[in-house]
């Protein structure tokens, strides 16, 4: 008996879009940003979003 290797495949384009739960996540993150107060967070989020866009939207 052997193990079947896991083969990663990218998600279909329909699954790459934001779904209805994202506004809830955005509200939670916004509250955390106000509580913690990180002036460099916006720049890091923009850089992270650029990496995500480059990886999943060639």
C-alpha distance matrix in Angstrom:
0.0 3.7 7.0 9.6 12.8 15.8 18.5 22.0 24.6 28.2 29.5 31.8 35.5 36.3 34.1 35.7 39.1 40.3 40.0 42.4 41.1 42.2 45.9 44.9 43.0 46.0 48.3 46.2 46.1 49.8 50.6 48.7 50.5 53.8 53.0 51.6 53.8 52.2 54.4 51.8 49.2 50.4 50.0 46.5 45.5 47.0 45.2 41.8 42.6 43.5 40.1 38.3 40.5 39.9 36.1 35.9 39.1 39.3
3.7 0.0 3.8 6.5 9.2 12.5 15.2 18.7 21.4 25.0 26.6 29.1 32.7 33.8 31.5 32.9 36.3 37.6 37.6 40.2 38.9 39.7 43.4 42.6 40.5 43.3 45.8 43.8 43.5 47.2 48.1 46.1 47.7 51.1 50.4 48.9 51.0 49.2 51.3 48.5 46.0 47.2 46.7 43.2 42.3 43.7 41.7 38.5 39.3 40.0 36.6 34.9 37.1 36.4 32.6 32.5 35.7 35.9
7.0 3.8 0.0 3.8 6.2 9.1 12.1 15.4 18.3 21.8 23.3 26.0 29.5 30.5 28.1 29.4 32.8 34.0 34.1 36.6 35.3 36.0 39.7 38.9 36.8 39.6 42.1 40.1 39.7 43.4 44.4 42.4 44.0 47.4 46.8 45.3 47.3 45.6 47.7 44.9 42.4 43.5 43.1 39.6 38.6 40.1 38.2 34.9 35.7 36.5 33.1 31.4 33.7 33.1 29.3 29.2 32.5 32.8
9.6 6.5 3.8 0.0 3.8 6.5 9.0 12.5 15.0 18.6 20.2 22.6 26.2 27.3 25.1 26.5 30.0 31.4 31.5 34.3 33.2 33.9 37.7 37.2 35.1 37.8 40.5 38.8 38.4 42.0 43.2 41.4 42.8 46.3 45.9 44.5 46.4 44.6 46.5 43.7 41.1 41.9 41.5 38.1 36.9 38.1 36.3 33.1 33.5 34.2 31.0 29.1 31.1 30.5 26.7 26.3 29.5 29.8
12.8 9.2 6.2 3.8 0.0 3.8 6.2 9.6 12.6 16.1 18.1 20.8 24.2 25.7 23.4 24.3 27.9 29.4 29.9 32.9 31.7 32.1 35.9 35.5 33.2 35.7 38.5 36.8 36.1 39.7 41.1 39.1 40.3 43.9 43.6 42.0 43.7 41.7 43.5 40.6 38.0 38.8 38.2 34.8 33.8 35.0 33.0 29.8 30.4 31.0 27.6 25.9 28.0 27.2 23.4 23.3 26.6 26.7
15.8 12.5 9.1 6.5 3.8 0.0 3.8 6.4 9.5 12.8 14.6 17.6 20.8 22.2 19.8 20.6 24.2 25.7 26.2 29.2 28.0 28.3 32.1 31.8 29.6 32.0 34.9 33.3 32.6 36.1 37.6 35.8 37.0 40.6 40.4 38.9 40.6 38.6 40.4 37.6 34.9 35.6 35.1 31.8 30.6 31.7 29.9 26.6 27.1 27.8 24.6 22.6 24.7 24.2 20.4 20.1 23.4 23.9
18.5 15.2 12.1 9.0 6.2 3.8 0.0 3.8 6.4 10.0 12.4 15.1 18.3 20.1 18.0 18.7 22.4 24.3 25.2 28.4 27.7 27.7 31.5 31.7 29.4 31.5 34.7 33.5 32.6 35.9 37.8 36.1 36.9 40.6 40.8 39.2 40.5 38.4 39.9 36.9 34.3 34.6 34.0 30.9 29.6 30.3 28.4 25.4 25.5 25.8 22.7 20.8 22.4 21.7 17.9 17.5 20.6 20.8
22.0 18.7 15.4 12.5 9.6 6.4 3.8 0.0 3.8 6.7 9.2 12.3 15.2 17.2 14.9 15.2 18.9 20.8 22.0 25.3 24.6 24.3 28.1 28.5 26.1 28.1 31.3 30.3 29.2 32.4 34.5 32.9 33.6 37.2 37.6 36.1 37.3 35.1 36.5 33.5 30.9 31.0 30.4 27.4 26.0 26.6 24.9 21.8 21.8 22.2 19.1 17.0 18.7 18.1 14.4 13.9 17.1 17.6
24.6 21.4 18.3 15.0 12.6 9.5 6.4 3.8 0.0 3.8 6.4 8.9 11.9 14.1 12.5 12.8 16.6 19.0 20.2 23.7 23.5 23.2 27.0 27.7 25.7 27.4 30.8 30.2 29.2 32.2 34.5 33.2 33.7 37.3 38.0 36.8 37.7 35.6 36.7 33.8 31.1 30.8 30.2 27.5 25.8 26.0 24.6 21.7 21.0 21.2 18.6 16.2 17.2 16.8 13.2 11.9 14.7 15.3
28.2 25.0 21.8 18.6 16.1 12.8 10.0 6.7 3.8 0.0 3.8 6.5 8.7 11.3 9.7 9.4 13.1 15.7 17.3 21.0 21.0 20.3 24.0 25.1 23.1 24.5 28.0 27.7 26.5 29.3 31.8 30.8 31.1 34.6 35.6 34.4 35.1 33.0 33.9 31.1 28.3 27.7 27.3 24.8 22.8 22.8 21.7 18.8 17.7 18.0 15.7 13.0 13.7 13.6 10.3 8.4 11.1 12.2
29.5 26.6 23.3 20.2 18.1 14.6 12.4 9.2 6.4 3.8 0.0 3.8 6.4 8.0 6.1 6.8 10.4 12.9 14.0 17.7 17.9 17.6 21.3 22.4 20.8 22.4 25.7 25.7 24.9 27.6 30.1 29.4 29.9 33.3 34.4 33.6 34.3 32.6 33.6 31.1 28.1 27.3 27.3 25.0 22.5 22.7 22.2 19.2 17.6 18.5 16.7 13.5 13.9 14.8 11.9 9.1 11.5 13.5
31.8 29.1 26.0 22.6 20.8 17.6 15.1 12.3 8.9 6.5 3.8 0.0 3.8 5.4 5.5 6.9 9.7 12.9 13.8 17.4 18.5 18.3 21.7 23.3 22.2 23.5 26.7 27.2 26.6 29.0 31.6 31.3 31.7 34.9 36.3 35.7 36.3 34.7 35.4 33.0 30.0 28.8 28.9 27.0 24.3 24.0 23.9 21.2 19.1 19.7 18.6 15.3 14.8 15.9 13.6 10.2 11.4 13.5
35.5 32.7 29.5 26.2 24.2 20.8 18.3 15.2 11.9 8.7 6.4 3.8 0.0 3.8 5.4 5.2 7.3 10.9 12.4 16.1 17.6 16.9 20.0 22.1 21.1 21.8 25.2 26.0 25.3 27.3 30.2 30.1 30.2 33.2 35.0 34.5 34.7 33.1 33.5 31.2 28.3 26.7 26.8 25.4 22.5 21.8 22.0 19.7 17.1 17.5 17.1 13.8 12.5 14.0 12.6 8.9 9.0 11.6
36.3 33.8 30.5 27.3 25.7 22.2 20.1 17.2 14.1 11.3 8.0 5.4 3.8 0.0 3.8 5.6 6.1 9.2 9.8 13.2 15.1 15.0 17.9 19.9 19.5 20.5 23.5 24.6 24.4 26.3 29.0 29.3 29.7 32.5 34.2 34.1 34.6 33.3 33.9 32.0 28.8 27.2 27.9 26.5 23.3 22.9 23.6 21.1 18.3 19.5 19.3 15.8 14.7 16.9 15.6 11.8 12.1 15.0
34.1 31.5 28.1 25.1 23.4 19.8 18.0 14.9 12.5 9.7 6.1 5.5 5.4 3.8 0.0 3.8 5.6 7.9 8.4 12.0 13.0 13.0 16.4 17.8 17.0 18.4 21.5 22.1 21.9 24.2 26.7 26.7 27.3 30.2 31.7 31.5 32.2 30.9 31.9 30.0 26.7 25.5 26.2 24.4 21.3 21.5 22.0 19.1 16.7 18.3 17.7 14.0 13.9 16.2 14.3 10.8 12.2 15.4
35.7 32.9 29.4 26.5 24.3 20.6 18.7 15.2 12.8 9.4 6.8 6.9 5.2 5.6 3.8 0.0 3.8 6.6 8.8 12.6 13.3 12.2 15.5 17.4 16.1 16.9 20.3 21.0 20.2 22.3 25.1 25.0 25.1 28.2 29.8 29.4 29.8 28.2 28.9 26.8 23.7 22.3 22.8 21.1 18.1 17.9 18.4 15.7 13.2 14.6 14.2 10.5 10.1 12.6 11.1 7.6 8.9 12.4
39.1 36.3 32.8 30.0 27.9 24.2 22.4 18.9 16.6 13.1 10.4 9.7 7.3 6.1 5.6 3.8 0.0 3.8 6.3 9.9 11.3 10.0 12.8 15.2 14.4 14.8 18.1 19.3 18.8 20.4 23.4 23.7 23.8 26.6 28.5 28.4 28.6 27.4 28.0 26.3 23.1 21.3 22.3 21.1 17.6 17.4 18.6 16.3 13.2 15.0 15.5 11.9 11.0 14.2 13.5 10.2 10.5 14.2
40.3 37.6 34.0 31.4 29.4 25.7 24.3 20.8 19.0 15.7 12.9 12.9 10.9 9.2 7.9 6.6 3.8 0.0 3.8 6.9 7.8 6.2 9.1 11.4 10.8 11.3 14.4 15.7 15.5 17.1 19.9 20.5 20.7 23.4 25.2 25.5 25.8 25.0 25.8 24.5 21.0 19.5 21.0 19.8 16.2 16.5 18.3 15.8 12.9 15.4 16.2 12.7 12.4 16.0 15.5 12.6 13.3 17.1
40.0 37.6 34.1 31.5 29.9 26.2 25.2 22.0 20.2 17.3 14.0 13.8 12.4 9.8 8.4 8.8 6.3 3.8 0.0 3.8 5.5 5.9 8.6 10.3 10.7 11.9 14.4 15.6 16.3 18.0 20.2 21.2 22.0 24.3 26.0 26.6 27.4 27.0 28.1 27.1 23.5 22.2 24.0 22.8 19.1 19.8 21.7 19.0 16.4 19.1 19.7 16.1 16.1 19.6 18.7 15.8 16.6 20.4
42.4 40.2 36.6 34.3 32.9 29.2 28.4 25.3 23.7 21.0 17.7 17.4 16.1 13.2 12.0 12.6 9.9 6.9 3.8 0.0 3.8 5.6 6.8 8.2 9.8 11.1 12.6 14.3 15.7 17.0 18.8 20.3 21.5 23.3 24.9 26.0 26.9 27.1 28.4 27.8 24.2 22.9 25.3 24.3 20.5 21.5 23.8 21.2 18.7 21.7 22.6 19.1 19.3 22.8 22.2 19.4 20.1 23.9
41.1 38.9 35.3 33.2 31.7 28.0 27.7 24.6 23.5 21.0 17.9 18.5 17.6 15.1 13.0 13.3 11.3 7.8 5.5 3.8 0.0 3.8 5.7 5.5 6.7 8.9 10.3 11.2 12.8 14.6 16.1 17.3 18.8 20.8 22.0 23.1 24.3 24.6 26.3 25.8 22.0 21.3 23.8 22.4 18.8 20.5 22.6 19.8 17.8 21.2 21.7 18.4 19.2 22.7 21.9 19.5 20.8 24.6
42.2 39.7 36.0 33.9 32.1 28.3 27.7 24.3 23.2 20.3 17.6 18.3 16.9 15.0 13.0 12.2 10.0 6.2 5.9 5.6 3.8 0.0 3.8 5.3 5.0 6.1 8.6 9.8 10.4 12.1 14.3 15.3 16.2 18.4 20.0 20.8 21.7 21.6 23.0 22.4 18.7 17.7 20.1 18.9 15.3 16.8 19.0 16.4 14.3 17.8 18.6 15.6 16.3 19.9 19.5 17.4 18.5 22.3
45.9 43.4 39.7 37.7 35.9 32.1 31.5 28.1 27.0 24.0 21.3 21.7 20.0 17.9 16.4 15.5 12.8 9.1 8.6 6.8 5.7 3.8 0.0 3.8 5.4 4.9 6.2 8.7 9.8 10.4 12.5 14.3 15.1 16.7 18.6 20.0 20.6 21.0 22.3 22.3 18.7 17.5 20.4 19.8 16.2 17.5 20.4 18.3 16.1 19.6 20.9 18.2 18.7 22.4 22.5 20.5 21.2 24.9
44.9 42.6 38.9 37.2 35.5 31.8 31.7 28.5 27.7 25.1 22.4 23.3 22.1 19.9 17.8 17.4 15.2 11.4 10.3 8.2 5.5 5.3 3.8 0.0 3.8 5.4 5.2 6.4 8.8 10.0 11.0 12.7 14.5 15.9 17.1 18.7 20.0 20.8 22.6 22.8 19.2 18.7 21.8 20.8 17.4 19.4 22.0 19.6 18.1 21.7 22.6 19.9 21.0 24.6 24.2 22.5 23.7 27.4
43.0 40.5 36.8 35.1 33.2 29.6 29.4 26.1 25.7 23.1 20.8 22.2 21.1 19.5 17.0 16.1 14.4 10.8 10.7 9.8 6.7 5.0 5.4 3.8 0.0 3.8 5.4 5.1 6.2 8.5 10.0 10.7 12.3 14.5 15.5 16.4 17.8 18.1 20.1 19.9 16.2 16.0 18.9 17.5 14.2 16.6 18.8 16.3 15.2 18.9 19.6 17.0 18.6 22.0 21.5 20.2 21.7 25.3
46.0 43.3 39.6 37.8 35.7 32.0 31.5 28.1 27.4 24.5 22.4 23.5 21.8 20.5 18.4 16.9 14.8 11.3 11.9 11.1 8.9 6.1 4.9 5.4 3.8 0.0 3.8 5.5 5.1 6.0 8.7 9.9 10.4 12.4 14.3 15.3 15.8 16.2 17.6 17.7 14.1 13.3 16.4 15.7 12.3 14.4 17.1 15.2 13.8 17.4 18.8 16.6 17.7 21.3 21.4 20.2 21.3 24.8
48.3 45.8 42.1 40.5 38.5 34.9 34.7 31.3 30.8 28.0 25.7 26.7 25.2 23.5 21.5 20.3 18.1 14.4 14.4 12.6 10.3 8.6 6.2 5.2 5.4 3.8 0.0 3.8 5.5 5.1 6.4 8.8 10.0 10.9 12.6 14.5 15.3 16.5 18.3 19.1 15.6 15.2 18.7 18.2 15.2 17.4 20.3 18.5 17.4 21.0 22.4 20.4 21.5 25.0 25.2 24.0 25.1 28.6
46.2 43.8 40.1 38.8 36.8 33.3 33.5 30.3 30.2 27.7 25.7 27.2 26.0 24.6 22.1 21.0 19.3 15.7 15.6 14.3 11.2 9.8 8.7 6.4 5.1 5.5 3.8 0.0 3.8 5.5 5.3 6.5 8.8 10.2 10.9 12.4 14.1 15.4 17.8 18.4 14.9 15.4 18.8 17.6 15.0 17.9 20.2 18.1 17.7 21.5 22.3 20.4 22.1 25.4 25.2 24.3 25.9 29.3
46.1 43.5 39.7 38.4 36.1 32.6 32.6 29.2 29.2 26.5 24.9 26.6 25.3 24.4 21.9 20.2 18.8 15.5 16.3 15.7 12.8 10.4 9.8 8.8 6.2 5.1 5.5 3.8 0.0 3.8 5.4 5.0 6.2 8.7 9.8 10.4 11.6 12.2 14.4 14.8 11.2 11.8 15.0 13.9 11.4 14.4 16.7 14.8 14.7 18.4 19.3 17.8 19.7 22.8 22.8 22.4 23.9 27.1
49.8 47.2 43.4 42.0 39.7 36.1 35.9 32.4 32.2 29.3 27.6 29.0 27.3 26.3 24.2 22.3 20.4 17.1 18.0 17.0 14.6 12.1 10.4 10.0 8.5 6.0 5.1 5.5 3.8 0.0 3.8 5.4 5.1 6.4 8.8 10.1 10.4 11.5 13.3 14.4 11.2 11.2 14.8 14.7 12.3 14.8 17.6 16.5 16.1 19.5 21.0 19.8 21.2 24.4 24.9 24.5 25.5 28.6
50.6 48.1 44.4 43.2 41.1 37.6 37.8 34.5 34.5 31.8 30.1 31.6 30.2 29.0 26.7 25.1 23.4 19.9 20.2 18.8 16.1 14.3 12.5 11.0 10.0 8.7 6.4 5.3 5.4 3.8 0.0 3.8 5.4 5.3 6.3 8.7 10.0 12.2 14.6 16.2 13.3 14.0 17.7 17.3 15.3 18.1 20.7 19.5 19.4 22.9 24.1 23.0 24.6 27.7 28.0 27.6 28.9 32.1
48.7 46.1 42.4 41.4 39.1 35.8 36.1 32.9 33.2 30.8 29.4 31.3 30.1 29.3 26.7 25.0 23.7 20.5 21.2 20.3 17.3 15.3 14.3 12.7 10.7 9.9 8.8 6.5 5.0 5.4 3.8 0.0 3.8 5.4 5.1 6.0 8.1 9.8 12.8 14.1 11.2 12.8 16.1 15.1 13.7 17.0 19.1 17.6 18.3 21.7 22.5 21.6 23.8 26.6 26.6 26.7 28.3 31.2
50.5 47.7 44.0 42.8 40.3 37.0 36.9 33.6 33.7 31.1 29.9 31.7 30.2 29.7 27.3 25.1 23.8 20.7 22.0 21.5 18.8 16.2 15.1 14.5 12.3 10.4 10.0 8.8 6.2 5.1 5.4 3.8 0.0 3.8 5.5 5.3 5.5 6.9 9.3 10.8 8.2 9.6 13.0 12.7 11.6 14.6 16.8 16.1 16.7 19.9 21.1 20.7 22.5 25.2 25.8 26.1 27.3 30.1
53.8 51.1 47.4 46.3 43.9 40.6 40.6 37.2 37.3 34.6 33.3 34.9 33.2 32.5 30.2 28.2 26.6 23.4 24.3 23.3 20.8 18.4 16.7 15.9 14.5 12.4 10.9 10.2 8.7 6.4 5.3 5.4 3.8 0.0 3.8 5.7 5.5 8.4 10.5 13.0 11.1 12.2 15.7 15.9 15.0 17.6 20.1 19.7 20.1 23.2 24.6 24.3 25.8 28.6 29.4 29.5 30.5 33.4
53.0 50.4 46.8 45.9 43.6 40.4 40.8 37.6 38.0 35.6 34.4 36.3 35.0 34.2 31.7 29.8 28.5 25.2 26.0 24.9 22.0 20.0 18.6 17.1 15.5 14.3 12.6 10.9 9.8 8.8 6.3 5.1 5.5 3.8 0.0 3.8 5.9 9.2 12.1 14.5 12.7 14.6 17.8 17.5 16.9 19.9 22.0 21.2 22.1 25.3 26.2 25.9 27.9 30.5 30.9 31.2 32.6 35.4
51.6 48.9 45.3 44.5 42.0 38.9 39.2 36.1 36.8 34.4 33.6 35.7 34.5 34.1 31.5 29.4 28.4 25.5 26.6 26.0 23.1 20.8 20.0 18.7 16.4 15.3 14.5 12.4 10.4 10.1 8.7 6.0 5.3 5.7 3.8 0.0 3.8 6.2 9.7 11.7 10.2 12.9 15.6 14.9 15.0 18.2 19.7 19.1 20.6 23.5 24.2 24.2 26.5 28.8 29.1 29.8 31.4 33.9
53.8 51.0 47.3 46.4 43.7 40.6 40.5 37.3 37.7 35.1 34.3 36.3 34.7 34.6 32.2 29.8 28.6 25.8 27.4 26.9 24.3 21.7 20.6 20.0 17.8 15.8 15.3 14.1 11.6 10.4 10.0 8.1 5.5 5.5 5.9 3.8 0.0 3.8 6.4 9.2 8.5 10.7 13.4 13.6 13.9 16.6 18.4 18.5 19.8 22.4 23.5 23.9 25.8 28.0 28.9 29.7 30.9 33.3
52.2 49.2 45.6 44.6 41.7 38.6 38.4 35.1 35.6 33.0 32.6 34.7 33.1 33.3 30.9 28.2 27.4 25.0 27.0 27.1 24.6 21.6 21.0 20.8 18.1 16.2 16.5 15.4 12.2 11.5 12.2 9.8 6.9 8.4 9.2 6.2 3.8 0.0 3.8 5.6 5.4 8.2 10.2 10.2 11.3 13.9 15.1 15.5 17.3 19.5 20.5 21.4 23.3 25.2 26.1 27.3 28.5 30.6
54.4 51.3 47.7 46.5 43.5 40.4 39.9 36.5 36.7 33.9 33.6 35.4 33.5 33.9 31.9 28.9 28.0 25.8 28.1 28.4 26.3 23.0 22.3 22.6 20.1 17.6 18.3 17.8 14.4 13.3 14.6 12.8 9.3 10.5 12.1 9.7 6.4 3.8 0.0 3.8 5.6 7.1 8.4 9.8 11.3 12.9 14.3 15.6 17.1 18.7 20.3 21.6 23.0 24.7 26.2 27.5 28.2 30.1
51.8 48.5 44.9 43.7 40.6 37.6 36.9 33.5 33.8 31.1 31.1 33.0 31.2 32.0 30.0 26.8 26.3 24.5 27.1 27.8 25.8 22.4 22.3 22.8 19.9 17.7 19.1 18.4 14.8 14.4 16.2 14.1 10.8 13.0 14.5 11.7 9.2 5.6 3.8 0.0 3.8 5.6 5.5 6.4 8.8 10.2 11.0 12.5 14.4 15.7 17.0 18.6 20.2 21.5 22.9 24.6 25.4 27.0
49.2 46.0 42.4 41.1 38.0 34.9 34.3 30.9 31.1 28.3 28.1 30.0 28.3 28.8 26.7 23.7 23.1 21.0 23.5 24.2 22.0 18.7 18.7 19.2 16.2 14.1 15.6 14.9 11.2 11.2 13.3 11.2 8.2 11.1 12.7 10.2 8.5 5.4 5.6 3.8 0.0 3.8 5.5 5.1 6.0 8.6 9.9 10.3 12.0 14.1 15.3 16.2 18.0 19.8 20.9 22.2 23.2 25.2
50.4 47.2 43.5 41.9 38.8 35.6 34.6 31.0 30.8 27.7 27.3 28.8 26.7 27.2 25.5 22.3 21.3 19.5 22.2 22.9 21.3 17.7 17.5 18.7 16.0 13.3 15.2 15.4 11.8 11.2 14.0 12.8 9.6 12.2 14.6 12.9 10.7 8.2 7.1 5.6 3.8 0.0 3.8 5.5 5.1 6.2 8.6 9.8 10.4 12.3 14.3 15.2 16.2 18.3 19.9 20.9 21.3 23.4
50.0 46.7 43.1 41.5 38.2 35.1 34.0 30.4 30.2 27.3 27.3 28.9 26.8 27.9 26.2 22.8 22.3 21.0 24.0 25.3 23.8 20.1 20.4 21.8 18.9 16.4 18.7 18.8 15.0 14.8 17.7 16.1 13.0 15.7 17.8 15.6 13.4 10.2 8.4 5.5 5.5 3.8 0.0 3.8 5.5 5.1 6.3 8.6 9.9 10.6 12.5 14.3 15.3 16.6 18.5 20.1 20.4 21.9
46.5 43.2 39.6 38.1 34.8 31.8 30.9 27.4 27.5 24.8 25.0 27.0 25.4 26.5 24.4 21.1 21.1 19.8 22.8 24.3 22.4 18.9 19.8 20.8 17.5 15.7 18.2 17.6 13.9 14.7 17.3 15.1 12.7 15.9 17.5 14.9 13.6 10.2 9.8 6.4 5.1 5.5 3.8 0.0 3.8 5.4 5.1 6.1 8.5 9.8 10.6 12.3 14.1 15.3 16.5 18.3 19.3 20.9
45.5 42.3 38.6 36.9 33.8 30.6 29.6 26.0 25.8 22.8 22.5 24.3 22.5 23.3 21.3 18.1 17.6 16.2 19.1 20.5 18.8 15.3 16.2 17.4 14.2 12.3 15.2 15.0 11.4 12.3 15.3 13.7 11.6 15.0 16.9 15.0 13.9 11.3 11.3 8.8 6.0 5.1 5.5 3.8 0.0 3.8 5.4 5.0 6.0 8.5 9.8 10.4 12.0 14.1 15.2 16.3 17.2 19.4
47.0 43.7 40.1 38.1 35.0 31.7 30.3 26.6 26.0 22.8 22.7 24.0 21.8 22.9 21.5 17.9 17.4 16.5 19.8 21.5 20.5 16.8 17.5 19.4 16.6 14.4 17.4 17.9 14.4 14.8 18.1 17.0 14.6 17.6 19.9 18.2 16.6 13.9 12.9 10.2 8.6 6.2 5.1 5.4 3.8 0.0 3.8 5.4 5.1 6.1 8.7 9.8 10.4 12.2 14.2 15.3 15.5 17.3
45.2 41.7 38.2 36.3 33.0 29.9 28.4 24.9 24.6 21.7 22.2 23.9 22.0 23.6 22.0 18.4 18.6 18.3 21.7 23.8 22.6 19.0 20.4 22.0 18.8 17.1 20.3 20.2 16.7 17.6 20.7 19.1 16.8 20.1 22.0 19.7 18.4 15.1 14.3 11.0 9.9 8.6 6.3 5.1 5.4 3.8 0.0 3.8 5.5 5.1 6.4 8.7 9.9 10.6 12.4 14.4 14.9 16.2
41.8 38.5 34.9 33.1 29.8 26.6 25.4 21.8 21.7 18.8 19.2 21.2 19.7 21.1 19.1 15.7 16.3 15.8 19.0 21.2 19.8 16.4 18.3 19.6 16.3 15.2 18.5 18.1 14.8 16.5 19.5 17.6 16.1 19.7 21.2 19.1 18.5 15.5 15.6 12.5 10.3 9.8 8.6 6.1 5.0 5.4 3.8 0.0 3.8 5.4 5.1 6.3 8.6 9.9 10.6 12.3 13.7 15.4
42.6 39.3 35.7 33.5 30.4 27.1 25.5 21.8 21.0 17.7 17.6 19.1 17.1 18.3 16.7 13.2 13.2 12.9 16.4 18.7 17.8 14.3 16.1 18.1 15.2 13.8 17.4 17.7 14.7 16.1 19.4 18.3 16.7 20.1 22.1 20.6 19.8 17.3 17.1 14.4 12.0 10.4 9.9 8.5 6.0 5.1 5.5 3.8 0.0 3.8 5.4 5.0 6.0 8.5 9.8 10.5 11.2 13.5
43.5 40.0 36.5 34.2 31.0 27.8 25.8 22.2 21.2 18.0 18.5 19.7 17.5 19.5 18.3 14.6 15.0 15.4 19.1 21.7 21.2 17.8 19.6 21.7 18.9 17.4 21.0 21.5 18.4 19.5 22.9 21.7 19.9 23.2 25.3 23.5 22.4 19.5 18.7 15.7 14.1 12.3 10.6 9.8 8.5 6.1 5.1 5.4 3.8 0.0 3.8 5.5 5.1 6.1 8.6 10.1 10.0 11.3
40.1 36.6 33.1 31.0 27.6 24.6 22.7 19.1 18.6 15.7 16.7 18.6 17.1 19.3 17.7 14.2 15.5 16.2 19.7 22.6 21.7 18.6 20.9 22.6 19.6 18.8 22.4 22.3 19.3 21.0 24.1 22.5 21.1 24.6 26.2 24.2 23.5 20.5 20.3 17.0 15.3 14.3 12.5 10.6 9.8 8.7 6.4 5.1 5.4 3.8 0.0 3.8 5.5 5.1 6.1 8.6 9.8 10.7
38.3 34.9 31.4 29.1 25.9 22.6 20.8 17.0 16.2 13.0 13.5 15.3 13.8 15.8 14.0 10.5 11.9 12.7 16.1 19.1 18.4 15.6 18.2 19.9 17.0 16.6 20.4 20.4 17.8 19.8 23.0 21.6 20.7 24.3 25.9 24.2 23.9 21.4 21.6 18.6 16.2 15.2 14.3 12.3 10.4 9.8 8.7 6.3 5.0 5.5 3.8 0.0 3.8 5.4 5.1 6.1 7.9 10.0
40.5 37.1 33.7 31.1 28.0 24.7 22.4 18.7 17.2 13.7 13.9 14.8 12.5 14.7 13.9 10.1 11.0 12.4 16.1 19.3 19.2 16.3 18.7 21.0 18.6 17.7 21.5 22.1 19.7 21.2 24.6 23.8 22.5 25.8 27.9 26.5 25.8 23.3 23.0 20.2 18.0 16.2 15.3 14.1 12.0 10.4 9.9 8.6 6.0 5.1 5.5 3.8 0.0 3.8 5.5 5.4 5.2 7.6
39.9 36.4 33.1 30.5 27.2 24.2 21.7 18.1 16.8 13.6 14.8 15.9 14.0 16.9 16.2 12.6 14.2 16.0 19.6 22.8 22.7 19.9 22.4 24.6 22.0 21.3 25.0 25.4 22.8 24.4 27.7 26.6 25.2 28.6 30.5 28.8 28.0 25.2 24.7 21.5 19.8 18.3 16.6 15.3 14.1 12.2 10.6 9.9 8.5 6.1 5.1 5.4 3.8 0.0 3.8 5.8 5.5 5.7
36.1 32.6 29.3 26.7 23.4 20.4 17.9 14.4 13.2 10.3 11.9 13.6 12.6 15.6 14.3 11.1 13.5 15.5 18.7 22.2 21.9 19.5 22.5 24.2 21.5 21.4 25.2 25.2 22.8 24.9 28.0 26.6 25.8 29.4 30.9 29.1 28.9 26.1 26.2 22.9 20.9 19.9 18.5 16.5 15.2 14.2 12.4 10.6 9.8 8.6 6.1 5.1 5.5 3.8 0.0 3.8 6.0 6.4
35.9 32.5 29.2 26.3 23.3 20.1 17.5 13.9 11.9 8.4 9.1 10.2 8.9 11.8 10.8 7.6 10.2 12.6 15.8 19.4 19.5 17.4 20.5 22.5 20.2 20.2 24.0 24.3 22.4 24.5 27.6 26.7 26.1 29.5 31.2 29.8 29.7 27.3 27.5 24.6 22.2 20.9 20.1 18.3 16.3 15.3 14.4 12.3 10.5 10.1 8.6 6.1 5.4 5.8 3.8 0.0 3.8 6.1
39.1 35.7 32.5 29.5 26.6 23.4 20.6 17.1 14.7 11.1 11.5 11.4 9.0 12.1 12.2 8.9 10.5 13.3 16.6 20.1 20.8 18.5 21.2 23.7 21.7 21.3 25.1 25.9 23.9 25.5 28.9 28.3 27.3 30.5 32.6 31.4 30.9 28.5 28.2 25.4 23.2 21.3 20.4 19.3 17.2 15.5 14.9 13.7 11.2 10.0 9.8 7.9 5.2 5.5 6.0 3.8 0.0 3.8
39.3 35.9 32.8 29.8 26.7 23.9 20.8 17.6 15.3 12.2 13.5 13.5 11.6 15.0 15.4 12.4 14.2 17.1 20.4 23.9 24.6 22.3 24.9 27.4 25.3 24.8 28.6 29.3 27.1 28.6 32.1 31.2 30.1 33.4 35.4 33.9 33.3 30.6 30.1 27.0 25.2 23.4 21.9 20.9 19.4 17.3 16.2 15.4 13.5 11.3 10.7 10.0 7.6 5.7 6.4 6.1 3.8 0.0
